[in-house]
Amino acid sequence: MQAMRDLRESLLFQRAELSAVASLLILKGVITQEEWETVLEIEADALERMLQEKFPGYRATAQGIEITPTVAMETNRVLGFPE
């Protein structure tokens, strides 16, 4: 469990670092807030497509996770997840 806590702490710290870097770039006029948001949206969409390929039957939406049960069950079986 300590490894999981350490991983979560690391992820939170990386999030803070990324936010700090983005803020500095915007404050210094290297990029605009709009540019940052545009690129962030592009990258989030690319990650979503990659995850949909890795985990067929699951799709993130603005409302939450959309699950196609028959496809998701097969994905779970292939990945060795318990029923």
Helices and strands as residue ranges (DSSP letters): H 2-27, H 33-54, E 58-61, E 64-67, H 69-79
